[in-house]
Amino acid sequence: MDMVPSKIGFPTAFRVRPGVSGISFPFTGRPPQGYWNEVLAFGAEVVRQRPAVVVTEAHEATGVPALNPEDVASPRGLIKRRAFHLAALQTGPFPKPALWSEDVLISVLTGRPDPYLRFRHADAHTIIFVHQGQGTVVTDFGPLEFAQDQFIFLPRGATYALRSVSPVVMIFYEFPKRVMRPYHYWIRNYPYPDAALVPPEPVEVTDEPSDRGDYPVYVKRWLGPWTVLRYPFSPFDTVAWEANLYPFRLALKDIRTLSSPDFHIDPPTYTVFVTEDEGASMQAFLPRWVHSLPYPHQNDVDEVLFNHSGYHARPEVKDGYATLHPAGTFHGPDVRVSHQQVQSPPPPGKEIPWRDEVGIMVEARSPFLVLPAAEEVEVAGYDQSWQRQYEAVGSS
């Protein structure tokens, strides 16, 4: 299965702190006089006020919901359609892993984030979808304000902290392969223009030390324990950066959506992110005109669809719920609604129905393993719901 017709990287960007002089682009690898620099291997150079190599201590993190090799060594289990109320998870200050595949790990963060917990993923690029809440993600490229209905992209190796003015519900998607964007050479600026990607500005930020007077950073591996690196100064002291992969914000309102009055458009058309090996892709289903309901279909990949708002193709699935539909079995909309559709003539093109819904789906070639956190909020009997609906149709 081809995820996208083609794919490209993100546009190169660079920023310098207002009032800072003596810095020009392109960078040469030599830091400007009076500053230090660091290079991230994916294609970024950051100019800092202090050297990033200075670490006073490294030790294993405790009290963190780490994912270990033995946790994901078990078989994936039955091919079974499942649903979960992810927004109801109680996670604490660290994202809690919920579903894992070799191509993507899905975790959930709920509640008020600790503003002085600093994170860094050593092995994966992270896309955060903001289901609820608003605030600022402070990064070592600069701060980014965020709000509901937005994606936040954090490249592998970037350091960040989440600071919110209210409780949040965030879905974390972690990809060990490089994240790219789909490229449709026949549709300009689809699915979003370059200008829709909002990068951070390297302005000065306030960062308070720990009780020990240092600045700990929790560094995550794809599998295994987290490490705490303790710095004598804040990692958020960047004055300039240049990169072809960098943190950014992307709002749903800036994503373009296609629709058709005379045929059903399949999910890959709505892809917004894809990994370089196409092992995983992410789609955004946004408000649009819909020719017809999704037909019962059987994927050759596993899919996890998060219902952000109004995506009620299934009666058991409400806002904040997610479904897992593995390869090897059919799934589709409510049988009762499908029955009504097949009993009715198609509407004229000018009367095509409008669907005011938002769903975020990720597809992975490797099967998903349901982790204990997701099992805590699983919807009982979801797999049998089609049978119950079929019986209801037959008795009506």
Contacts in CASP RR format, 6 or more apart in sequence:
PFRMAT RR
TARGET T0000
AUTHOR 0000-0000-0000
METHOD contacts of the structure
MODEL  1
MDMVPSKIGFPTAFRVRPGVSGISFPFTGRPPQGYWNEVLAFGAEVVRQR
PAVVVTEAHEATGVPALNPEDVASPRGLIKRRAFHLAALQTGPFPKPALW
SEDVLISVLTGRPDPYLRFRHADAHTIIFVHQGQGTVVTDFGPLEFAQDQ
FIFLPRGATYALRSVSPVVMIFYEFPKRVMRPYHYWIRNYPYPDAALVPP
EPVEVTDEPSDRGDYPVYVKRWLGPWTVLRYPFSPFDTVAWEANLYPFRL
ALKDIRTLSSPDFHIDPPTYTVFVTEDEGASMQAFLPRWVHSLPYPHQND
VDEVLFNHSGYHARPEVKDGYATLHPAGTFHGPDVRVSHQQVQSPPPPGK
EIPWRDEVGIMVEARSPFLVLPAAEEVEVAGYDQSWQRQYEAVGSS
1 299 0 8 1.000
1 300 0 8 1.000
1 301 0 8 1.000
2 268 0 8 1.000
2 278 0 8 1.000
3 182 0 8 1.000
3 268 0 8 1.000
3 271 0 8 1.000
3 274 0 8 1.000
3 278 0 8 1.000
3 279 0 8 1.000
3 281 0 8 1.000
3 363 0 8 1.000
4 182 0 8 1.000
4 183 0 8 1.000
4 268 0 8 1.000
4 271 0 8 1.000
4 274 0 8 1.000
4 278 0 8 1.000
4 281 0 8 1.000
5 182 0 8 1.000
5 183 0 8 1.000
5 184 0 8 1.000
5 185 0 8 1.000
6 182 0 8 1.000
6 183 0 8 1.000
6 184 0 8 1.000
6 185 0 8 1.000
7 180 0 8 1.000
7 181 0 8 1.000
7 182 0 8 1.000
7 183 0 8 1.000
7 274 0 8 1.000
7 276 0 8 1.000
7 278 0 8 1.000
8 180 0 8 1.000
8 181 0 8 1.000
8 183 0 8 1.000
9 180 0 8 1.000
9 181 0 8 1.000
9 244 0 8 1.000
9 245 0 8 1.000
10 180 0 8 1.000
10 181 0 8 1.000
10 197 0 8 1.000
10 244 0 8 1.000
10 245 0 8 1.000
10 246 0 8 1.000
10 248 0 8 1.000
11 194 0 8 1.000
11 197 0 8 1.000
11 244 0 8 1.000
12 242 0 8 1.000
12 243 0 8 1.000
12 244 0 8 1.000
13 199 0 8 1.000
13 242 0 8 1.000
13 243 0 8 1.000
13 244 0 8 1.000
13 246 0 8 1.000
14 25 0 8 1.000
14 26 0 8 1.000
14 240 0 8 1.000
14 241 0 8 1.000
14 242 0 8 1.000
14 243 0 8 1.000
15 141 0 8 1.000
15 199 0 8 1.000
15 200 0 8 1.000
15 201 0 8 1.000
15 202 0 8 1.000
15 240 0 8 1.000
15 241 0 8 1.000
16 23 0 8 1.000
16 25 0 8 1.000
16 202 0 8 1.000
16 239 0 8 1.000
16 240 0 8 1.000
17 201 0 8 1.000
17 202 0 8 1.000
17 203 0 8 1.000
17 204 0 8 1.000
17 238 0 8 1.000
17 239 0 8 1.000
17 240 0 8 1.000
18 203 0 8 1.000
20 239 0 8 1.000
20 240 0 8 1.000
22 32 0 8 1.000
22 33 0 8 1.000
23 32 0 8 1.000
23 35 0 8 1.000
23 47 0 8 1.000
23 239 0 8 1.000
23 240 0 8 1.000
25 242 0 8 1.000
26 242 0 8 1.000
27 37 0 8 1.000
27 45 0 8 1.000
27 47 0 8 1.000
27 242 0 8 1.000
29 37 0 8 1.000
29 39 0 8 1.000
29 45 0 8 1.000
30 37 0 8 1.000
31 37 0 8 1.000
31 47 0 8 1.000
32 47 0 8 1.000
32 240 0 8 1.000
35 47 0 8 1.000
35 48 0 8 1.000
35 49 0 8 1.000
35 239 0 8 1.000
36 47 0 8 1.000
36 48 0 8 1.000
36 49 0 8 1.000
36 50 0 8 1.000
36 51 0 8 1.000
36 52 0 8 1.000
37 45 0 8 1.000
37 46 0 8 1.000
37 47 0 8 1.000
37 48 0 8 1.000
38 45 0 8 1.000
38 46 0 8 1.000
38 48 0 8 1.000
38 52 0 8 1.000
38 53 0 8 1.000
39 45 0 8 1.000
39 46 0 8 1.000
40 46 0 8 1.000
40 155 0 8 1.000
40 156 0 8 1.000
40 157 0 8 1.000
40 158 0 8 1.000
40 243 0 8 1.000
40 245 0 8 1.000
42 155 0 8 1.000
42 156 0 8 1.000
42 178 0 8 1.000
42 245 0 8 1.000
43 243 0 8 1.000
43 244 0 8 1.000
43 245 0 8 1.000
44 141 0 8 1.000
44 155 0 8 1.000
44 241 0 8 1.000
44 242 0 8 1.000
44 243 0 8 1.000
44 244 0 8 1.000
44 245 0 8 1.000
44 246 0 8 1.000
45 241 0 8 1.000
45 242 0 8 1.000
45 243 0 8 1.000
46 52 0 8 1.000
46 140 0 8 1.000
46 141 0 8 1.000
46 238 0 8 1.000
46 240 0 8 1.000
46 241 0 8 1.000
47 238 0 8 1.000
47 239 0 8 1.000
47 240 0 8 1.000
47 241 0 8 1.000
48 140 0 8 1.000
48 237 0 8 1.000
48 238 0 8 1.000
48 239 0 8 1.000
49 237 0 8 1.000
49 238 0 8 1.000
49 239 0 8 1.000
50 233 0 8 1.000
50 237 0 8 1.000
52 235 0 8 1.000
54 231 0 8 1.000
54 232 0 8 1.000
54 233 0 8 1.000
55 229 0 8 1.000
55 230 0 8 1.000
55 231 0 8 1.000
56 214 0 8 1.000
56 230 0 8 1.000
56 231 0 8 1.000
56 232 0 8 1.000
57 214 0 8 1.000
57 228 0 8 1.000
57 229 0 8 1.000
57 230 0 8 1.000
58 227 0 8 1.000
58 228 0 8 1.000
58 229 0 8 1.000
58 230 0 8 1.000
59 227 0 8 1.000
59 228 0 8 1.000
60 225 0 8 1.000
60 226 0 8 1.000
60 227 0 8 1.000
60 228 0 8 1.000
61 218 0 8 1.000
61 225 0 8 1.000
61 226 0 8 1.000
61 227 0 8 1.000
61 228 0 8 1.000
63 94 0 8 1.000
64 94 0 8 1.000
64 218 0 8 1.000
64 225 0 8 1.000
64 226 0 8 1.000
65 91 0 8 1.000
65 94 0 8 1.000
65 95 0 8 1.000
65 96 0 8 1.000
65 97 0 8 1.000
65 373 0 8 1.000
66 220 0 8 1.000
66 224 0 8 1.000
66 225 0 8 1.000
66 226 0 8 1.000
67 97 0 8 1.000
67 100 0 8 1.000
67 105 0 8 1.000
67 223 0 8 1.000
67 224 0 8 1.000
67 371 0 8 1.000
68 223 0 8 1.000
68 224 0 8 1.000
68 225 0 8 1.000
69 223 0 8 1.000
69 224 0 8 1.000
71 100 0 8 1.000
71 223 0 8 1.000
71 371 0 8 1.000
72 100 0 8 1.000
72 223 0 8 1.000
72 369 0 8 1.000
74 369 0 8 1.000
76 326 0 8 1.000
76 367 0 8 1.000
76 368 0 8 1.000
76 369 0 8 1.000
79 326 0 8 1.000
79 327 0 8 1.000
79 328 0 8 1.000
79 329 0 8 1.000
80 326 0 8 1.000
80 329 0 8 1.000
80 383 0 8 1.000
81 323 0 8 1.000
81 324 0 8 1.000
81 325 0 8 1.000
81 326 0 8 1.000
81 329 0 8 1.000
81 331 0 8 1.000
81 382 0 8 1.000
81 383 0 8 1.000
82 323 0 8 1.000
82 324 0 8 1.000
82 370 0 8 1.000
82 378 0 8 1.000
82 379 0 8 1.000
82 382 0 8 1.000
82 383 0 8 1.000
83 314 0 8 1.000
83 316 0 8 1.000
83 317 0 8 1.000
83 321 0 8 1.000
83 322 0 8 1.000
83 323 0 8 1.000
83 324 0 8 1.000
83 378 0 8 1.000
83 379 0 8 1.000
83 382 0 8 1.000
84 98 0 8 1.000
84 321 0 8 1.000
84 322 0 8 1.000
84 323 0 8 1.000
84 324 0 8 1.000
84 374 0 8 1.000
84 377 0 8 1.000
84 378 0 8 1.000
84 379 0 8 1.000
85 320 0 8 1.000
85 321 0 8 1.000
85 377 0 8 1.000
85 379 0 8 1.000
86 98 0 8 1.000
86 108 0 8 1.000
86 169 0 8 1.000
86 171 0 8 1.000
86 306 0 8 1.000
86 320 0 8 1.000
86 321 0 8 1.000
86 322 0 8 1.000
86 374 0 8 1.000
86 377 0 8 1.000
87 108 0 8 1.000
87 110 0 8 1.000
87 131 0 8 1.000
87 132 0 8 1.000
87 169 0 8 1.000
87 319 0 8 1.000
87 320 0 8 1.000
87 321 0 8 1.000
88 320 0 8 1.000
88 377 0 8 1.000
89 96 0 8 1.000
89 98 0 8 1.000
89 108 0 8 1.000
89 110 0 8 1.000
89 373 0 8 1.000
89 376 0 8 1.000
89 377 0 8 1.000
90 110 0 8 1.000
91 108 0 8 1.000
91 109 0 8 1.000
91 110 0 8 1.000
91 111 0 8 1.000
91 373 0 8 1.000
92 109 0 8 1.000
92 110 0 8 1.000
92 111 0 8 1.000
93 113 0 8 1.000
93 114 0 8 1.000
93 117 0 8 1.000
94 109 0 8 1.000
94 117 0 8 1.000
94 218 0 8 1.000
95 107 0 8 1.000
95 108 0 8 1.000
95 109 0 8 1.000
95 170 0 8 1.000
95 172 0 8 1.000
96 107 0 8 1.000
96 108 0 8 1.000
96 109 0 8 1.000
96 373 0 8 1.000
97 105 0 8 1.000
97 106 0 8 1.000
97 107 0 8 1.000
97 371 0 8 1.000
97 373 0 8 1.000
98 106 0 8 1.000
98 107 0 8 1.000
98 108 0 8 1.000
98 370 0 8 1.000
98 371 0 8 1.000
98 373 0 8 1.000
98 374 0 8 1.000
99 105 0 8 1.000
99 106 0 8 1.000
99 304 0 8 1.000
99 324 0 8 1.000
99 368 0 8 1.000
99 369 0 8 1.000
99 370 0 8 1.000
99 371 0 8 1.000
99 374 0 8 1.000
100 106 0 8 1.000
100 368 0 8 1.000
100 369 0 8 1.000
100 371 0 8 1.000
101 280 0 8 1.000
101 302 0 8 1.000
101 364 0 8 1.000
101 366 0 8 1.000
101 367 0 8 1.000
101 368 0 8 1.000
101 369 0 8 1.000
102 176 0 8 1.000
102 364 0 8 1.000
102 366 0 8 1.000
103 175 0 8 1.000
103 176 0 8 1.000
103 177 0 8 1.000
103 275 0 8 1.000
103 279 0 8 1.000
103 280 0 8 1.000
103 364 0 8 1.000
103 365 0 8 1.000
103 366 0 8 1.000
104 173 0 8 1.000
104 174 0 8 1.000
104 175 0 8 1.000
104 280 0 8 1.000
104 362 0 8 1.000
104 364 0 8 1.000
105 124 0 8 1.000
105 172 0 8 1.000
105 173 0 8 1.000
105 174 0 8 1.000
105 222 0 8 1.000
106 171 0 8 1.000
106 172 0 8 1.000
106 173 0 8 1.000
106 174 0 8 1.000
106 304 0 8 1.000
106 362 0 8 1.000
107 171 0 8 1.000
107 172 0 8 1.000
107 174 0 8 1.000
108 169 0 8 1.000
108 170 0 8 1.000
108 171 0 8 1.000
108 172 0 8 1.000
108 373 0 8 1.000
109 162 0 8 1.000
109 168 0 8 1.000
109 169 0 8 1.000
109 170 0 8 1.000
109 172 0 8 1.000
110 167 0 8 1.000
110 168 0 8 1.000
110 169 0 8 1.000
110 170 0 8 1.000
111 167 0 8 1.000
111 168 0 8 1.000
111 169 0 8 1.000
112 164 0 8 1.000
112 166 0 8 1.000
112 167 0 8 1.000
112 168 0 8 1.000
113 162 0 8 1.000
113 163 0 8 1.000
113 164 0 8 1.000
113 168 0 8 1.000
115 161 0 8 1.000
115 162 0 8 1.000
115 163 0 8 1.000
115 164 0 8 1.000
116 161 0 8 1.000
116 207 0 8 1.000
116 208 0 8 1.000
116 210 0 8 1.000
117 161 0 8 1.000
117 162 0 8 1.000
117 218 0 8 1.000
118 159 0 8 1.000
118 160 0 8 1.000
118 161 0 8 1.000
118 215 0 8 1.000
118 216 0 8 1.000
118 217 0 8 1.000
118 218 0 8 1.000
118 235 0 8 1.000
119 159 0 8 1.000
119 160 0 8 1.000
119 161 0 8 1.000
119 217 0 8 1.000
119 218 0 8 1.000
119 219 0 8 1.000
119 220 0 8 1.000
120 157 0 8 1.000
120 158 0 8 1.000
120 159 0 8 1.000
120 160 0 8 1.000
120 217 0 8 1.000
120 218 0 8 1.000
120 219 0 8 1.000
120 220 0 8 1.000
121 154 0 8 1.000
121 156 0 8 1.000
121 157 0 8 1.000
121 158 0 8 1.000
121 174 0 8 1.000
121 219 0 8 1.000
121 220 0 8 1.000
122 156 0 8 1.000
122 157 0 8 1.000
122 219 0 8 1.000
122 220 0 8 1.000
122 221 0 8 1.000
123 156 0 8 1.000
123 176 0 8 1.000
123 220 0 8 1.000
123 221 0 8 1.000
123 222 0 8 1.000
124 156 0 8 1.000
124 174 0 8 1.000
124 175 0 8 1.000
124 176 0 8 1.000
124 220 0 8 1.000
124 222 0 8 1.000
125 153 0 8 1.000
125 154 0 8 1.000
125 155 0 8 1.000
125 156 0 8 1.000
125 174 0 8 1.000
125 175 0 8 1.000
125 176 0 8 1.000
125 177 0 8 1.000
125 178 0 8 1.000
125 179 0 8 1.000
126 153 0 8 1.000
126 154 0 8 1.000
126 156 0 8 1.000
126 172 0 8 1.000
126 173 0 8 1.000
126 174 0 8 1.000
126 175 0 8 1.000
127 151 0 8 1.000
127 152 0 8 1.000
127 153 0 8 1.000
127 154 0 8 1.000
127 172 0 8 1.000
127 173 0 8 1.000
127 175 0 8 1.000
127 179 0 8 1.000
127 273 0 8 1.000
127 282 0 8 1.000
128 137 0 8 1.000
128 151 0 8 1.000
128 152 0 8 1.000
128 153 0 8 1.000
128 154 0 8 1.000
128 170 0 8 1.000
128 171 0 8 1.000
128 172 0 8 1.000
128 173 0 8 1.000
129 150 0 8 1.000
129 151 0 8 1.000
129 170 0 8 1.000
129 171 0 8 1.000
129 173 0 8 1.000
129 306 0 8 1.000
129 308 0 8 1.000
129 360 0 8 1.000
130 146 0 8 1.000
130 147 0 8 1.000
130 148 0 8 1.000
130 149 0 8 1.000
130 150 0 8 1.000
130 151 0 8 1.000
130 152 0 8 1.000
130 168 0 8 1.000
130 169 0 8 1.000
130 170 0 8 1.000
131 148 0 8 1.000
131 168 0 8 1.000
131 169 0 8 1.000
131 170 0 8 1.000
131 171 0 8 1.000
131 306 0 8 1.000
131 308 0 8 1.000
131 320 0 8 1.000
132 148 0 8 1.000
132 167 0 8 1.000
132 168 0 8 1.000
132 169 0 8 1.000
133 147 0 8 1.000
133 148 0 8 1.000
133 164 0 8 1.000
133 166 0 8 1.000
133 167 0 8 1.000
133 168 0 8 1.000
133 169 0 8 1.000
134 145 0 8 1.000
134 146 0 8 1.000
134 147 0 8 1.000
134 148 0 8 1.000
134 164 0 8 1.000
134 165 0 8 1.000
134 166 0 8 1.000
134 168 0 8 1.000
135 145 0 8 1.000
135 146 0 8 1.000
135 147 0 8 1.000
135 162 0 8 1.000
135 163 0 8 1.000
135 164 0 8 1.000
135 165 0 8 1.000
135 166 0 8 1.000
136 143 0 8 1.000
136 144 0 8 1.000
136 145 0 8 1.000
136 146 0 8 1.000
136 162 0 8 1.000
136 163 0 8 1.000
136 164 0 8 1.000
137 143 0 8 1.000
137 144 0 8 1.000
137 146 0 8 1.000
137 152 0 8 1.000
137 154 0 8 1.000
137 160 0 8 1.000
137 161 0 8 1.000
137 162 0 8 1.000
137 163 0 8 1.000
137 247 0 8 1.000
138 160 0 8 1.000
138 161 0 8 1.000
138 163 0 8 1.000
138 205 0 8 1.000
138 207 0 8 1.000
138 236 0 8 1.000
139 154 0 8 1.000
139 158 0 8 1.000
139 159 0 8 1.000
139 160 0 8 1.000
139 200 0 8 1.000
139 236 0 8 1.000
139 247 0 8 1.000
140 158 0 8 1.000
140 159 0 8 1.000
140 160 0 8 1.000
140 235 0 8 1.000
140 236 0 8 1.000
140 238 0 8 1.000
141 158 0 8 1.000
141 199 0 8 1.000
141 200 0 8 1.000
141 202 0 8 1.000
141 238 0 8 1.000
141 241 0 8 1.000
141 243 0 8 1.000
141 246 0 8 1.000
141 247 0 8 1.000
142 200 0 8 1.000
142 201 0 8 1.000
142 202 0 8 1.000
142 203 0 8 1.000
142 205 0 8 1.000
142 236 0 8 1.000
142 238 0 8 1.000
142 247 0 8 1.000
143 200 0 8 1.000
143 201 0 8 1.000
143 203 0 8 1.000
143 205 0 8 1.000
143 236 0 8 1.000
144 152 0 8 1.000
144 198 0 8 1.000
144 199 0 8 1.000
144 200 0 8 1.000
144 247 0 8 1.000
144 248 0 8 1.000
144 249 0 8 1.000
145 249 0 8 1.000
146 152 0 8 1.000
146 249 0 8 1.000
149 251 0 8 1.000
149 252 0 8 1.000
149 253 0 8 1.000
149 308 0 8 1.000
149 358 0 8 1.000
150 249 0 8 1.000
150 250 0 8 1.000
150 251 0 8 1.000
150 252 0 8 1.000
151 249 0 8 1.000
151 250 0 8 1.000
151 251 0 8 1.000
151 252 0 8 1.000
151 272 0 8 1.000
152 247 0 8 1.000
152 248 0 8 1.000
152 249 0 8 1.000
153 179 0 8 1.000
153 247 0 8 1.000
153 248 0 8 1.000
153 249 0 8 1.000
153 250 0 8 1.000
154 160 0 8 1.000
154 247 0 8 1.000
155 179 0 8 1.000
155 243 0 8 1.000
155 245 0 8 1.000
155 246 0 8 1.000
155 247 0 8 1.000
158 246 0 8 1.000
158 247 0 8 1.000
159 217 0 8 1.000
159 235 0 8 1.000
159 236 0 8 1.000
160 247 0 8 1.000
161 207 0 8 1.000
161 236 0 8 1.000
162 168 0 8 1.000
162 170 0 8 1.000
169 320 0 8 1.000
171 306 0 8 1.000
171 360 0 8 1.000
173 282 0 8 1.000
173 362 0 8 1.000
174 222 0 8 1.000
175 275 0 8 1.000
175 280 0 8 1.000
176 222 0 8 1.000
177 275 0 8 1.000
177 276 0 8 1.000
177 277 0 8 1.000
177 279 0 8 1.000
177 280 0 8 1.000
178 245 0 8 1.000
178 275 0 8 1.000
178 276 0 8 1.000
179 273 0 8 1.000
179 274 0 8 1.000
179 275 0 8 1.000
179 276 0 8 1.000
180 273 0 8 1.000
180 274 0 8 1.000
180 275 0 8 1.000
180 276 0 8 1.000
181 191 0 8 1.000
181 192 0 8 1.000
181 272 0 8 1.000
181 273 0 8 1.000
181 274 0 8 1.000
182 191 0 8 1.000
182 271 0 8 1.000
182 272 0 8 1.000
182 273 0 8 1.000
182 274 0 8 1.000
182 281 0 8 1.000
184 190 0 8 1.000
184 191 0 8 1.000
189 256 0 8 1.000
190 256 0 8 1.000
190 258 0 8 1.000
191 255 0 8 1.000
191 256 0 8 1.000
191 257 0 8 1.000
191 270 0 8 1.000
191 271 0 8 1.000
191 272 0 8 1.000
191 284 0 8 1.000
192 250 0 8 1.000
192 254 0 8 1.000
192 255 0 8 1.000
192 256 0 8 1.000
192 272 0 8 1.000
193 254 0 8 1.000
196 250 0 8 1.000
196 251 0 8 1.000
196 254 0 8 1.000
196 255 0 8 1.000
197 248 0 8 1.000
197 249 0 8 1.000
197 250 0 8 1.000
198 248 0 8 1.000
198 249 0 8 1.000
198 250 0 8 1.000
199 246 0 8 1.000
199 247 0 8 1.000
199 248 0 8 1.000
200 246 0 8 1.000
200 247 0 8 1.000
200 248 0 8 1.000
202 238 0 8 1.000
202 239 0 8 1.000
202 240 0 8 1.000
202 241 0 8 1.000
205 236 0 8 1.000
207 215 0 8 1.000
207 234 0 8 1.000
207 236 0 8 1.000
209 215 0 8 1.000
209 234 0 8 1.000
210 216 0 8 1.000
212 230 0 8 1.000
214 230 0 8 1.000
214 231 0 8 1.000
214 232 0 8 1.000
215 230 0 8 1.000
215 231 0 8 1.000
215 232 0 8 1.000
215 233 0 8 1.000
215 234 0 8 1.000
215 235 0 8 1.000
216 228 0 8 1.000
216 229 0 8 1.000
216 230 0 8 1.000
216 231 0 8 1.000
217 228 0 8 1.000
217 229 0 8 1.000
217 230 0 8 1.000
217 231 0 8 1.000
217 235 0 8 1.000
218 226 0 8 1.000
218 227 0 8 1.000
218 228 0 8 1.000
219 226 0 8 1.000
219 227 0 8 1.000
219 228 0 8 1.000
219 229 0 8 1.000
220 226 0 8 1.000
221 227 0 8 1.000
250 272 0 8 1.000
252 284 0 8 1.000
252 286 0 8 1.000
252 358 0 8 1.000
255 272 0 8 1.000
255 284 0 8 1.000
255 286 0 8 1.000
257 270 0 8 1.000
257 286 0 8 1.000
257 287 0 8 1.000
257 288 0 8 1.000
258 265 0 8 1.000
258 269 0 8 1.000
258 270 0 8 1.000
258 288 0 8 1.000
259 265 0 8 1.000
259 288 0 8 1.000
259 289 0 8 1.000
259 290 0 8 1.000
259 291 0 8 1.000
259 352 0 8 1.000
260 289 0 8 1.000
260 291 0 8 1.000
261 289 0 8 1.000
261 291 0 8 1.000
261 349 0 8 1.000
261 350 0 8 1.000
261 352 0 8 1.000
262 291 0 8 1.000
262 349 0 8 1.000
263 291 0 8 1.000
264 290 0 8 1.000
264 291 0 8 1.000
264 292 0 8 1.000
264 294 0 8 1.000
264 295 0 8 1.000
265 291 0 8 1.000
267 283 0 8 1.000
267 285 0 8 1.000
267 361 0 8 1.000
267 363 0 8 1.000
268 281 0 8 1.000
268 283 0 8 1.000
270 283 0 8 1.000
270 284 0 8 1.000
270 285 0 8 1.000
270 286 0 8 1.000
271 281 0 8 1.000
271 282 0 8 1.000
271 283 0 8 1.000
272 282 0 8 1.000
272 283 0 8 1.000
272 284 0 8 1.000
273 281 0 8 1.000
273 282 0 8 1.000
274 280 0 8 1.000
274 281 0 8 1.000
274 282 0 8 1.000
275 281 0 8 1.000
278 365 0 8 1.000
279 364 0 8 1.000
279 365 0 8 1.000
279 366 0 8 1.000
280 362 0 8 1.000
280 363 0 8 1.000
280 364 0 8 1.000
280 365 0 8 1.000
281 362 0 8 1.000
281 363 0 8 1.000
282 360 0 8 1.000
282 361 0 8 1.000
282 362 0 8 1.000
282 363 0 8 1.000
283 360 0 8 1.000
283 361 0 8 1.000
283 362 0 8 1.000
283 363 0 8 1.000
284 358 0 8 1.000
284 359 0 8 1.000
284 360 0 8 1.000
284 361 0 8 1.000
285 311 0 8 1.000
285 357 0 8 1.000
285 358 0 8 1.000
285 359 0 8 1.000
285 360 0 8 1.000
285 361 0 8 1.000
286 357 0 8 1.000
286 358 0 8 1.000
286 359 0 8 1.000
287 354 0 8 1.000
287 355 0 8 1.000
287 356 0 8 1.000
287 357 0 8 1.000
287 358 0 8 1.000
288 354 0 8 1.000
288 355 0 8 1.000
289 352 0 8 1.000
289 353 0 8 1.000
289 354 0 8 1.000
289 355 0 8 1.000
290 352 0 8 1.000
290 353 0 8 1.000
290 354 0 8 1.000
290 355 0 8 1.000
291 352 0 8 1.000
292 341 0 8 1.000
292 346 0 8 1.000
293 313 0 8 1.000
293 332 0 8 1.000
293 333 0 8 1.000
293 337 0 8 1.000
293 338 0 8 1.000
293 341 0 8 1.000
294 313 0 8 1.000
294 332 0 8 1.000
294 333 0 8 1.000
295 332 0 8 1.000
296 330 0 8 1.000
296 331 0 8 1.000
296 332 0 8 1.000
296 338 0 8 1.000
297 330 0 8 1.000
297 331 0 8 1.000
297 332 0 8 1.000
298 327 0 8 1.000
298 328 0 8 1.000
298 329 0 8 1.000
298 330 0 8 1.000
298 331 0 8 1.000
299 325 0 8 1.000
299 327 0 8 1.000
299 328 0 8 1.000
299 363 0 8 1.000
300 327 0 8 1.000
301 327 0 8 1.000
301 363 0 8 1.000
301 364 0 8 1.000
301 365 0 8 1.000
302 324 0 8 1.000
302 325 0 8 1.000
302 326 0 8 1.000
302 327 0 8 1.000
302 363 0 8 1.000
302 364 0 8 1.000
302 365 0 8 1.000
302 366 0 8 1.000
302 367 0 8 1.000
302 368 0 8 1.000
303 324 0 8 1.000
303 325 0 8 1.000
303 361 0 8 1.000
303 362 0 8 1.000
303 363 0 8 1.000
303 364 0 8 1.000
304 322 0 8 1.000
304 323 0 8 1.000
304 324 0 8 1.000
304 325 0 8 1.000
304 361 0 8 1.000
304 362 0 8 1.000
304 364 0 8 1.000
304 368 0 8 1.000
305 311 0 8 1.000
305 322 0 8 1.000
305 323 0 8 1.000
305 325 0 8 1.000
305 359 0 8 1.000
305 360 0 8 1.000
305 361 0 8 1.000
306 320 0 8 1.000
306 321 0 8 1.000
306 322 0 8 1.000
306 359 0 8 1.000
306 360 0 8 1.000
306 361 0 8 1.000
307 317 0 8 1.000
307 318 0 8 1.000
307 319 0 8 1.000
307 320 0 8 1.000
307 321 0 8 1.000
307 322 0 8 1.000
307 323 0 8 1.000
307 359 0 8 1.000
308 319 0 8 1.000
308 320 0 8 1.000
308 358 0 8 1.000
308 359 0 8 1.000
308 360 0 8 1.000
309 319 0 8 1.000
309 357 0 8 1.000
309 358 0 8 1.000
309 359 0 8 1.000
310 319 0 8 1.000
310 356 0 8 1.000
310 357 0 8 1.000
310 358 0 8 1.000
311 317 0 8 1.000
311 357 0 8 1.000
311 358 0 8 1.000
311 359 0 8 1.000
312 318 0 8 1.000
312 357 0 8 1.000
313 332 0 8 1.000
313 333 0 8 1.000
313 334 0 8 1.000
314 323 0 8 1.000
314 332 0 8 1.000
314 333 0 8 1.000
314 334 0 8 1.000
314 382 0 8 1.000
314 385 0 8 1.000
315 334 0 8 1.000
315 385 0 8 1.000
316 379 0 8 1.000
316 382 0 8 1.000
316 385 0 8 1.000
317 323 0 8 1.000
317 379 0 8 1.000
321 379 0 8 1.000
323 331 0 8 1.000
323 382 0 8 1.000
324 368 0 8 1.000
324 370 0 8 1.000
325 331 0 8 1.000
326 367 0 8 1.000
326 368 0 8 1.000
327 367 0 8 1.000
331 386 0 8 1.000
332 338 0 8 1.000
332 386 0 8 1.000
334 389 0 8 1.000
335 386 0 8 1.000
335 389 0 8 1.000
335 390 0 8 1.000
335 392 0 8 1.000
335 393 0 8 1.000
336 389 0 8 1.000
336 392 0 8 1.000
336 393 0 8 1.000
339 393 0 8 1.000
347 353 0 8 1.000
370 378 0 8 1.000
END
